[in-house]
Amino acid sequence: MRRPITLFTGQWADLPFEEVARLAASWGYDGLEIACWGDHLDVARAIADPAYLQTRRDILDAHGLKVYAISNHLAGQAVCDDPIDARHRDMLLPAIWGDGDPEGVRQRAAQALKDTAVVAARLGVDTVVGFTGSAAWKYVAMFPPVSQALMDAAYQDFADRWNPILDVFDSEGVRFAHEVHPSEIAYDYYTTERALEAIGHRPAFGLNWDPSHFVWQALDPVMFIWDFRDRIYHVDCKDTRLRTGNGRRGVLGSHLPWADPRRGWDFVSTGHGDVPWEDCFRMLNTIGYTGPLSIEWEDAGMDRLVGAPEAREFVANLAFDPPSAAFDAAFASAKDDSPSA
């Protein structure tokens, strides 16, 4: 059942796609989770130019790699976000940002997600990973006081904006794997439950399981797999290290930059943090997950050219297959089929 180990290219988008493919292949990766930014995958160009996707395939083939998922987190973030502001301007493609009018940005972002489903199908990929954005996240501290009506409206806004997107995913035979993550419509168990209820549990909408976002929220990443076992469509392997024990720093980050020693936690290279990886992989075996294990490499304190190959080895050594037979079967008495005297 060996699951492919892939590299998410989002944190490598400063490098040409050709170079990322070369590096990934040299480190032994099976394929890529391709980000729809940098020069890695241009969704608009892929829609307009039928020959463009062949250039992506040619690069993958030249390095013996496959594509198992594509990711459009940046456009997805803008579909539901409120407010839309300078943060979005700095990360969105100019064509999506346009004149910066918030509702226009949201509508163009939604179209980009619909187009991403079309491009995924043309590329032979059945899973798109990404964010949803959220009109509810601004209420996370619940002060000034937040009425239930405001929260209900935020989840209705998510359903109203994402159901038409998911209609296109359905028509293309592609699934969306939402990365459960603070600042999104689903960031823990209960918000995930509510998001699924909001869109009627439609199969086109599932989850990208990334345990790094559970650890700093004091959530159990293992039980999350079990609780949403029918919705785990993709897996990203990223780690988090907690440093909250000195009484000065908490989980909100204190508005300090990554790798600042005063922070209460940091993303770190897979295997260097507090994610219980063996328990996680055992649970993935239990639910029968056979998709890719994608290394999302983030570590502000480590050179990525050291961390990415090391992370692949860590996952490869730990993500063992389940047994083909129960271990205690060997204790069963053999049936005596000999004829009686």
N, C-alpha and C positions, 0 to 999 in steps of 0.2 A: 504493500500500500504506500510505499515511500512517497511522502508529500513533497512537492517541489519547494525549494527554498529560493525566494526571490528577493530582489533589492528594490525598495521603493525609491524612485528617482527624484522625488520632490526636493530633498535636501541637497541634491547634486545638480540642480537646474542651472547653476552658474557655469557648468561644464557642457560642452557639446554632447549631444546624445551619443554620437559615435564613441567618444572617449569614455562615457559612463558604461556603455556596453562592453567596451574593451576591458575596463577595469573589473566589472562584474564577472565576466567570463574568466579572467585570469585568477580570480579568487574562488572559482568553483561554483558560482551561483547558477541555478537552472534557468532563470529567467528574470523578468523585470515586471514590476508594477509601475506603469509609465505615468508620469505626471503630465497634465495638460497645461504646462507652462514652460518657460525657457524655450529652447528649440526642440524639446523632447516630443511633444505632440500638439500640433496646432489644430484645434477642432474646427475652426472656421475654414481653414485651408483645406482640411480633409473633406469638408462638406462641398466646397467649391471645385476642388480638383481631384477627380477620381484616381489620378496617378500618384498623388502624394503619399497615400498610405503604403504603396509599394516601396517607397524609399525607407520607411520605417521597418518594413519586413526585411528588406535587403540587409539593413544594418544588423538586425537580430540574427538573421541566417548566417551572416558572415562570422558571427561570434558564437554560433551554436546555442543561441538563447531563444526562449519562447516568451510570449506575453500572456499573462494569466489574468490580469486586471488592469484597468486604467483608472486614474484618479483625477477628479476635478474639484478638489476641496475649495479652491479660492473662489470660483464662480458660485459654487453651492452656498458658501457663507453669505453671499449677498442676496440670496433669494428671499429670506425672511428677516434679515437683520433690521433692527431699529434701535438706535439711529444708524443711518448710513453716513459715514464721515470720512475724514482724512485717512484713517486706517485702511479703508476700502480703496480709496483713490490710489494709495501707494502699492496695493497688491493686485488690483484688477487690471486686465488688459484694457488699453485705451478705448477699444470699441465697446466694451461693456460699461466702463465708467461714463463715457459720452460727456454730457454737460454736467454730470454730477447730480441731477435732479433725483432724489431718492427713489421715487416710484419708478422712474425710467430705468435706473440702475437695477432695481429688483426684476423688472420685466425682461431686460436684456440678459440678466443672469439666468433667469428661468429658461429663456430660449437657448442659452448656451448649454444648460443641462439636458434639454431635449435633444439638441444636436449631438451631445456627447453619447447619448444612448444610440443614436444612429451610427456614429463613428465606431462605437464599440462593436456593434453587430457587423459592420463592414470589415472590422479587423478580426472577427472571429472570437471575440471576447464576450462572455456572458455576465460579467460583473463590473460595475462602476462603483468606485469607493469615493466617499466625499462627506462634506458637511451639509447641513441644512440651513444654518443661520437660525435666529430665534428672536421673536418679539418679546419673549418672556424673560430672557436672561438679564435684562436691565433691572428686573425686579428681584434679583437673587437675594438681596439683603432684607427685603420686605419692609423697607422704610425709605422714604415716606410710606405710610400704610398703603397696602395693595389689596384691592377688593378681589373677591372671587370672580367677579364679572371681568376684570382686567385679565386675570389668568385664563379664564375660559376663552376670551377673545383672542389671546395669543395662540392657543392651540387650534382654534378655528382658523386663524390666519394661516398657520402651518398647513392645515388640511386643504384650505382653499388654494394655496399656492402650489402645493406639491402633488395633489391629485392629478391635475392636468399634465404635469411632468411625468408622473408614473403611468399615465395612459400611453405616453409615447414609449416608455420602457416596456410596457406590456406588448405593444404592437411590434416592437423590435426583438422580443424574446430575451430581454436583458434585465438584470436585477440591479437595484441600487442598494449598496451596503453603507448605511449611515454610520459614521464613526462616533460612537458615544463619547462625549467630550464636553467639558465645561464650555459655556458660551453657545452650545447648540440646544435644539429643542429637546433632545434626550441626553442627559449627562449622568444619570444614575439609574437605579432600579425603577423607582416610581415614575420618573419622567419618561423613561423608555416605555414603561407600561402605558402611560397616558398617550404618548405619541402614536403607538401602535393602535390604540383605541380610536384616536382622532381620524386615522385614515382607514378604519374598518379592517385592520389586520390584513390588508391586501398583500399577497405574496410578493409583489414587485418591490416591496420595501422591507429590507432586512438590516443586518448589523455588521459593521466591521469591528471586531473585538480587538481592542488595544489596551492591555492591562495597565500601561503606564498612567492612564488617566483615572483608574480606579484607586491605585495605591495611595496617592496623596489625598484622596477624598475619604480614606479609611473605609473603602468598599472592598468586598471580597471578589476578586476577579475570577476565582474558580467557580463559585456558586453562580456568578452571573452567566457563565457558559451553560450551566445546567438549567437555570431558570429560563433562558432564552435559546434553548438548544435547537429549536426549529427555525431560528432566525440568524444563526451565525453563518453568514455568507462569505466572510473573508476574515483573515487574521493578520494583524500587524504586530510584529514583535519589537516592542520598545520598552525601556525600563525606567524606573524612577527610584532615586535614593532619597530617603527621608532624613532630615536633620532638625527635628522639631523639639528636641529635648532640653534646650537651655533656658526655657521660660521666656524668651524674648521674641521668638519667631513662630509664626503659625503657618497654616496651609495656604493663605492667600498671597504669599510671595512678597509682601511688604513693599511692593513697587520697586524691587531690586532686580537688576539684570541677571540673566542666566549665569551660573557659575560663581556668583557673588557668595562668599562664604557666610554671609549673614542670612541668606535665604533659608527657609524651612525645608525646602526640597528642590531637587533638580532632576531633569531628564538626564539619564546616563546610558551608555552603551549597553546593549542587551547582555545580561549576566553580571553586571556591575552594580545592580540596585537591589531593591527589596521585593520584586515580583517573585512569587513562588513558582518558578518556571516548571519544575518537574510535576507539581500538582496540576498546573494548568495543562500541560501536554497530556497528562493522563486523563484529564477530564475531556479534552478534545478527542482523545481516543474513545472514551466512553460514549460520546454523542455521535461518533462515526464521522467526524469532520475529515474530509479527504482533500480539501482545497490547499492552496499554497500557504506557506508560512513566510510572510514578507517582512524582511528586516527594514524597519523604519529607523534609520540611524540618526540619533540626535544626542550629542554630548558636547557641551561647550568647553569641557576640560580635557578633551582627547582629540588627537589628530584623526580625522575620519579615514585616512589611508591606513591607519593602524586598526581602528575600531571596526570598520566594515568587514574585513576578512576574519577578524577574531570573532565577531558576532555570528557570522555564518557557521564557523566551526562549533561555537557554543550550541547553537540551535541544532545543528546536524548531530551532535553527540548526545543530545538530550531528548530529541523528538523521536523516540523509538516507536516502532509499530506495536500494536497490541498483540498478544499471543494468538496463535491460530487454534489453540485448544486450552481448556481450563487446566491449570497446573495440578489440581487435585484429581484429575481424571486418572492419573497414574496409580492412585490408591484404590481404584475400584477393583473388585474381585473379577477375575476373568470368568466368563460363563463357561461352564463345563458342558461341552457339547458331545462328550464321548458317550457311546452307547452303553446302556446298563448291562451288567454281566448276566 
